[in-house]
């Protein structure tokens, strides 16, 4: 009996992608249904060996229920393989579930003595495949120092799922590939100190690294390839390769996210390659999306040294404070490079923006933002008559040392005040575009030391 038929008989309503990915596991392991269910035997090994699970001998281990590591009972736990072992989760829930007892913070004084006996759950050298549409890879709950390394998770629902409370998590050298929902999911979790590094997180339909609600601080994402984490078709989406989202709890200040660093990654999708230039894969998707809220904006985020390409909007920021976007390479937007709204003190410095082989608008826009800086960057071949850089209802901006070349239009200001445009160079305007456009709705606009190929079109009442 195929999985799709079994799901139908159970009365489950699931996205076809979930079922299709589970069927792939059966294609890879044709004899899966004839493999014995070793759930009870492996759980016995965990419980009788102080939390130690060592997979040896067989290549595939079929389970139908989560293998639970109750750290309060077994202490420091290890799940590893002596060879090329694959766990096939042929049931709902996580293949490996680690439950600790930590209720404090990362501060030494908040730890109960018994918690240190649960320190550093270690998962390494294992592949996990999903054979059920609701199979997850790994779940962490109330753990301390969990370390996941050299693990591959494929064709599951969520890859690595962090819930309730965790501290000091390390995820490195992992491959989280083509799961139907999220690769690394911080799901309404209270979590400070998490490092995600040197990993491939690709083709997870619901997002690559997703932080949704919770109380999260000190997330570092470094040296990863994060690619295609959204629908692989023309399905509209609001997800992203990296999605930081507290917009679903607009009035709850206890749910807040801050102190994030995203550095040295390649982050991209395939919006430009659906087979037709008129179509877009995953319209609405982003490489990095900060979806904050007015009551407690996302704050203190650094996005530095990344290569960002090929999504509807490369970086999308809403309700955020104190954001640094520095030394990144942006290309192939469809249509936006950078979109910022309802934010303060956003610094965008030292970036390159180029559509490369495509004809794209590439717009950089700020809406209802205050006290921001856009500087020392190159903007090349933006194909839009609406403005390469747009400030709409903004105040207190510095635009400095920008080089705009071969663009259809330049800098456009609307209902903007107290803004300086200095030391900028706008050359080879196409389609009769204007270097700077600022009508009567603007005020206290200063132009200093610029080099424009066409005269600025600035209303006399707008200039200070």
Buried (B, 14 or more C-beta within 10 A) or exposed (E): EEBBEBBEEEEBEBBEBBBBBBBBBBEBBEEBEEBEBBBEEBBEBBBEEEBBBEBEEEEBBBBBBBBBBBBBBBBBBBBBBEEEBBBBBBBBBBBBBBBBBBEBBBEEEEBEEEBBEBBBBBBBBBBBBBBBBBBBBBBBBBBBBBBBBBBBBBBBBBBBBBBBBBBBBBBBEBBBBBBBBBBBBBBBBBBBBBBBBBBBBBBBBBBBBBBBBBBBBBBBBBBBBBBBBBBBEEBEBBBBBBBBBBBEBEEEEEBBBBBBBBBBBBBBBBBBEBEEEEEBBBBBBBBBBBBBBEBBBBBBBBBBBBBBBBBBBBBBBBBBBBBBBBBBBBBBBBBBBBBBBBBBBBBBBBBBBBBEEBEBBBBBBBBBBBBBBBBBBBBBBBBBBEBBBBBBBBBBBBBBBBBBBEBBBBBBBBBBBBBBBBBBBBBEBEEEBBBBBBBEBBBBBEBEEBEBBBEBEBBEEBBE
